[in-house]
Amino acid sequence: MRWLPSSRATRRVIAWAVLWVLAAGLLRVTLAAPEVCPAFTRADTQQSIDAAADWIVRTQEPSGRYLYEYNRSTESAVPGYNLVRHAGGTLSLYQLAIVQEGHNHQVVEAADRGMNYLLDRAVDTGNGGMGPALSPRGPVKTGTASLTLVSLAHRRILTGDQSFDGEMRALGRFLMGQQLPDGGMLNFWDPKTGAPTPDIRSRFATGEAAWGLALMHEAFPDEGWDTPVWDIMDYLATDRDELEELWPPPWPDQWAAYALAEMAEWGLEEHHLDYAQRLAGRFGQMIRWDAQREGVAEITHLPMPRGGGYGTILEGLGALEWLWLNESRLASAPLRERLECGAVRLAEAQDADGAWYYDDLTRVDDQQHAVSGLLMAAYQFDLRGMKP
């Protein structure tokens, strides 16, 4: 019976070997799957940007309203509208116009039509504030006011026109009125009560407001607009994910990344930089995960996000790249590598008509975020009104 111990030992070794092989194979098609990142070129990226912007412009109505959602299987528009996404679409056109130095007049004119559509729907929220609402009876969203403000700030950079400074200040005052003591932002203002709707926050509105108010400080540095921005950023960096039950942390907030980029020269504190590093890691991992989604890994990896979702990842990475370039305390990170990889993969998923479809549906924000994200990959410096 001497052979039994050695036989058992042999079987144990074989069992462990099988387990290791299975584990290695599982890793090979999940976390350790090879990445596929085709070569990035600015020219190809620009073609994708132009096609997406053309979709936004050519489907816009004379009123300035965009084609919100379209079903290619039925060749028809889907009912409904979202004014926050309208403001975002307008922003992406102004960003593109900054890169092109305003030479594409169709883009600038479409952006101005989109802006007029927003401002025509502005309501007085008291104390000198204003916010756009889809109707005077509907709630004003903090996100709409924020992105309208961001769009006007970009228009000011593009044109040098200061005629909308009063509207910018009114939007800024409205956002300050929506801020909670902990730095977070309420999502709605109710015209029926003439006050913010209590207890309802938004995973998007707080970062959007931070960016809008940061741009206000850049435009009007002596007016104190930075004070609410610091409070928002403290909240985003320390409390937001837990309080709003956003998992896994950090919430991949490209709006917060934009705000951090604006604050690059303000003297960020260590907890803000830690937040930026965690955001960069989250965005980078999302690109890596998609780049691994080839071959057998198609089974183990989630489908590619829709154009809008993928674009936000690129926006976040591009904004953080600016922060990395201007903040020596941040450890090196492969932001440019991830950004270019994601840009190529996003461009390859674009339809021939310039849009990104998900189950035969496309929304204006699919093109909006894709344009903004691809611009970050190709012209990151220019988006801040600077040249490389």
C-alpha positions in Angstrom: 0.0 0.0 0.0 3.0 2.3 -0.2 1.8 3.6 -3.5 -1.3 5.3 -2.0 0.4 8.4 -0.6 2.4 9.1 -3.7 -0.7 8.4 -5.8 -2.7 10.9 -3.8 0.0 13.4 -4.0 0.1 12.9 -7.8 -3.6 13.4 -8.0 -3.4 16.5 -5.9 -0.6 17.9 -8.1 -2.7 17.2 -11.2 -5.8 18.8 -9.7 -3.9 21.9 -8.8 -2.3 22.0 -12.3 -5.8 21.8 -13.9 -7.0 24.6 -11.6 -4.1 26.8 -12.5 -4.6 26.1 -16.2 -8.3 27.0 -15.9 -7.6 30.1 -13.9 -5.0 31.2 -16.5 -7.4 30.5 -19.3 -10.1 32.5 -17.5 -7.7 35.4 -17.0 -6.7 35.2 -20.6 -10.2 36.0 -21.7 -11.1 38.5 -18.9 -8.6 40.8 -17.0 -5.5 39.6 -18.9 -7.0 39.5 -22.4 -4.9 41.2 -25.0 -5.8 44.7 -26.0 -6.5 45.7 -29.6 -5.7 49.4 -30.2 -5.4 50.4 -33.9 -3.1 53.2 -34.9 -4.4 56.7 -34.1 -4.2 59.6 -36.6 -5.6 63.1 -36.2 -6.8 63.1 -39.8 -9.0 60.0 -39.3 -10.3 61.3 -36.0 -11.2 64.6 -37.7 -13.2 62.8 -40.4 -15.2 61.1 -37.6 -15.7 64.4 -35.8 -16.9 66.2 -39.0 -19.3 63.4 -39.8 -20.9 63.5 -36.3 -21.1 67.2 -36.3 -22.7 67.2 -39.7 -25.4 64.8 -38.3 -26.2 67.3 -35.5 -26.3 70.3 -37.9 -28.2 68.8 -40.8 -30.9 67.3 -38.6 -31.4 70.5 -36.6 -34.7 72.3 -37.0 -34.9 76.1 -38.0 -36.0 76.8 -34.4 -32.7 75.5 -33.1 -34.2 72.3 -31.7 -32.1 69.2 -32.5 -33.3 65.8 -33.7 -33.3 64.2 -30.3 -33.7 60.5 -31.0 -33.9 58.6 -34.3 -34.8 55.0 -35.2 -33.1 53.9 -38.3 -35.1 50.7 -38.6 -38.3 52.8 -39.0 -36.6 55.8 -40.4 -38.4 58.0 -38.0 -37.9 60.3 -35.1 -38.7 59.0 -31.6 -41.0 61.3 -29.6 -39.6 63.2 -26.6 -37.0 65.8 -25.8 -34.4 66.5 -23.2 -33.2 70.1 -22.7 -30.0 69.1 -20.8 -28.9 67.1 -23.8 -29.8 70.0 -26.1 -27.5 72.2 -24.1 -24.8 69.5 -24.3 -25.2 69.3 -28.1 -24.8 73.1 -28.3 -21.6 72.9 -26.2 -20.1 70.3 -28.5 -20.6 72.5 -31.5 -19.0 75.5 -29.8 -16.0 73.2 -28.8 -15.6 72.2 -32.4 -15.9 75.9 -33.6 -13.0 76.8 -31.1 -10.8 74.2 -32.7 -11.7 75.3 -36.2 -11.3 79.0 -35.1 -14.8 79.7 -36.2 -14.1 79.0 -39.9 -17.0 76.5 -40.2 -19.8 79.0 -40.2 -22.5 76.3 -40.4 -21.3 74.9 -37.1 -21.3 78.3 -35.4 -24.7 79.2 -36.8 -26.1 75.9 -35.6 -24.6 76.4 -32.2 -26.1 79.9 -32.0 -29.5 78.6 -33.0 -29.3 76.0 -30.3 -28.3 78.7 -27.8 -31.2 80.9 -28.8 -33.5 78.0 -28.3 -32.3 77.6 -24.7 -32.4 81.3 -23.8 -35.9 81.7 -25.3 -37.0 79.2 -22.6 -35.3 80.8 -19.7 -37.4 81.6 -16.7 -36.7 84.0 -13.8 -35.9 82.0 -10.7 -35.6 85.1 -8.4 -32.7 86.8 -6.8 -31.4 87.7 -10.3 -31.1 84.1 -11.3 -32.4 82.3 -14.4 -32.6 78.8 -15.8 -33.9 77.3 -19.0 -37.0 75.1 -18.8 -38.7 73.2 -21.6 -41.9 75.0 -20.6 -42.5 77.8 -18.0 -44.6 75.2 -16.1 -42.0 72.6 -16.0 -39.1 72.2 -13.6 -35.8 73.9 -14.2 -32.9 71.4 -14.2 -29.6 72.3 -12.7 -27.9 70.4 -15.5 -29.6 72.5 -18.2 -28.6 75.7 -16.5 -25.0 74.4 -16.0 -24.4 73.3 -19.6 -26.1 76.5 -20.9 -23.6 78.4 -18.9 -20.7 76.2 -20.1 -21.8 76.7 -23.7 -22.0 80.5 -23.3 -18.5 80.5 -21.7 -17.2 78.6 -24.8 -19.0 81.0 -27.1 -17.3 83.9 -25.3 -13.9 82.3 -25.8 -14.7 81.7 -29.4 -16.1 85.1 -30.3 -14.9 87.5 -27.6 -18.5 88.7 -27.5 -19.5 89.9 -24.0 -23.1 90.6 -24.8 -24.3 87.5 -22.9 -22.3 88.2 -19.7 -25.5 89.2 -17.9 -27.1 85.8 -18.8 -23.9 84.1 -17.6 -24.1 85.8 -14.3 -27.8 85.0 -13.9 -27.2 81.3 -14.6 -24.3 81.4 -12.1 -26.5 82.9 -9.4 -29.1 80.2 -10.1 -26.6 77.5 -9.6 -25.4 79.0 -6.4 -29.0 78.9 -5.2 -29.2 75.2 -5.9 -26.1 74.4 -3.8 -26.5 72.5 -0.5 -24.4 73.2 2.6 -22.3 70.0 2.0 -21.3 71.3 -1.5 -23.7 69.1 -3.5 -26.3 70.3 -5.9 -30.0 69.9 -6.0 -31.3 68.8 -9.3 -34.5 70.8 -9.8 -36.0 74.2 -9.2 -39.8 74.2 -9.1 -41.6 77.2 -10.7 -44.8 76.4 -8.6 -43.1 76.9 -5.3 -40.4 79.3 -6.5 -37.7 77.3 -4.7 -35.4 74.3 -5.3 -37.0 70.9 -5.1 -35.6 69.5 -1.8 -33.8 66.2 -1.4 -33.3 65.3 -5.0 -29.8 65.2 -6.3 -28.3 64.1 -9.6 -25.2 62.1 -10.4 -24.6 64.5 -13.3 -25.7 67.9 -12.2 -23.1 68.5 -9.4 -20.1 68.0 -11.8 -21.8 70.1 -14.5 -22.3 72.9 -12.0 -18.7 72.7 -10.9 -17.5 73.1 -14.4 -19.9 76.0 -15.2 -19.0 77.9 -12.1 -15.2 77.2 -12.6 -15.6 78.8 -16.1 -17.3 81.8 -14.5 -14.3 82.3 -12.2 -12.0 82.1 -15.3 -14.1 84.7 -17.1 -14.7 87.0 -14.0 -11.9 86.2 -11.6 -12.7 89.1 -9.1 -16.3 88.1 -8.5 -15.9 85.2 -6.1 -17.3 82.4 -8.3 -14.5 80.1 -7.2 -15.9 79.8 -3.6 -18.8 77.4 -4.6 -16.5 75.5 -6.9 -14.2 74.6 -4.0 -17.2 73.4 -2.0 -18.4 71.3 -4.8 -15.0 69.7 -5.5 -14.6 68.9 -1.8 -17.9 67.1 -1.9 -17.1 65.2 -5.1 -13.7 64.2 -3.8 -14.8 63.0 -0.4 -18.5 62.4 0.2 -20.5 62.1 -3.1 -20.0 58.4 -4.0 -21.0 57.2 -0.5 -23.8 59.7 0.1 -25.4 59.2 -3.3 -24.7 55.4 -3.2 -22.8 55.4 -6.5 -20.9 52.2 -7.0 -18.3 51.2 -7.9 -16.4 54.4 -6.9 -15.4 56.8 -8.1 -18.4 57.6 -10.3 -16.9 58.2 -13.8 -17.8 61.9 -13.9 -16.4 63.6 -17.0 -18.0 66.9 -15.8 -15.9 66.8 -12.7 -12.8 66.0 -14.8 -13.6 69.2 -16.9 -13.8 71.2 -13.6 -10.5 69.8 -12.4 -8.9 70.8 -15.6 -10.1 74.4 -15.2 -8.8 74.3 -11.6 -5.3 73.1 -12.7 -3.7 76.4 -11.8 -5.8 77.2 -8.8 -3.7 75.2 -6.3 -5.6 71.9 -5.8 -5.3 70.2 -2.5 -4.1 66.6 -2.0 -7.5 65.1 -1.7 -8.5 66.7 -5.0 -5.5 65.2 -6.7 -6.2 61.8 -5.1 -9.7 62.1 -6.6 -8.3 63.0 -10.0 -6.0 59.9 -9.9 -8.9 57.7 -9.0 -11.0 59.2 -11.8 -8.1 58.6 -14.3 -7.8 55.0 -13.2 -11.5 54.4 -13.7 -11.6 56.0 -17.1 -8.4 54.2 -18.2 -9.8 50.8 -17.0 -13.0 51.4 -19.0 -11.0 51.9 -22.2 -8.8 48.9 -21.5 -11.8 46.7 -20.8 -13.3 47.7 -24.2 -10.0 47.2 -26.0 -9.9 43.6 -24.7 -13.3 42.9 -26.1 -12.1 40.9 -29.1 -12.3 37.2 -30.1 -13.3 34.9 -27.2 -13.3 37.9 -24.9 -16.5 39.1 -26.7 -18.3 36.6 -24.5 -16.8 37.7 -21.2 -16.8 41.5 -21.8 -19.8 43.7 -21.8 -20.9 45.2 -25.1 -19.3 48.5 -26.2 -21.1 51.5 -24.7 -23.2 53.6 -26.9 -21.6 56.6 -28.6 -22.6 59.0 -25.8 -21.2 56.7 -23.1 -17.9 56.1 -24.8 -17.5 59.8 -25.6 -17.8 60.7 -21.9 -14.9 58.4 -21.1 -12.7 60.2 -23.7 -13.9 63.6 -22.4 -12.8 62.6 -18.9 -9.4 61.4 -20.0 -8.8 64.4 -22.1 -9.7 66.9 -19.4 -7.5 65.0 -16.9 -4.6 65.0 -19.4 -4.6 68.8 -19.2 -4.5 68.5 -15.4 -1.6 66.1 -15.6 0.3 68.4 -17.8 0.0 71.3 -15.4 0.4 69.5 -12.0 3.8 68.1 -11.1 2.5 66.3 -8.0 0.6 63.8 -10.0 2.2 60.5 -10.8 2.7 59.5 -14.4 -0.3 57.8 -16.0 -0.9 56.4 -19.6 -3.7 59.0 -20.3 -2.6 59.8 -23.9 -2.2 56.1 -24.7 -5.7 55.2 -23.4 -7.2 58.3 -25.0 -6.0 57.6 -28.5 -6.9 53.9 -28.2 -10.4 54.8 -27.2 -10.7 57.4 -29.9 -9.9 54.9 -32.7 -12.3 52.3 -31.3 -15.1 54.8 -31.0 -14.5 56.1 -34.5 -14.6 52.6 -35.9 -18.0 52.0 -34.4 -19.5 55.1 -36.2 -22.2 54.5 -38.8 -21.8 55.8 -42.4 -24.4 58.5 -41.7 -22.2 60.0 -38.9 -24.1 58.7 -36.0 -23.6 56.0 -33.4 -26.5 53.5 -33.1 -27.4 51.2 -30.2 -30.2 48.7 -31.1 -31.0 50.9 -34.2 -31.4 54.0 -32.0 -29.3 57.1 -31.8 -29.7 60.2 -29.7 -28.2 63.7 -30.1 -26.0 63.0 -27.1 -24.4 60.0 -28.8 -23.0 62.5 -31.3 -22.5 65.3 -28.7 -20.2 63.3 -26.4 -18.5 61.5 -29.3 -17.6 64.9 -30.9 -16.4 66.3 -27.6 -14.4 63.2 -26.7 -12.8 62.8 -30.1 -11.9 66.5 -30.0 -10.1 65.8 -26.7 -8.0 63.1 -28.4 -7.1 65.3 -31.4 -7.1 68.9 -30.1 -6.9 68.9 -26.3 -5.1 72.2 -26.0 -7.3 74.0 -28.5 -10.4 73.3 -26.5 -9.2 75.7 -23.9 -8.6 78.3 -26.4 -4.9 77.6 -26.6 -2.6 76.1 -29.2 -0.1 73.2 -28.7 
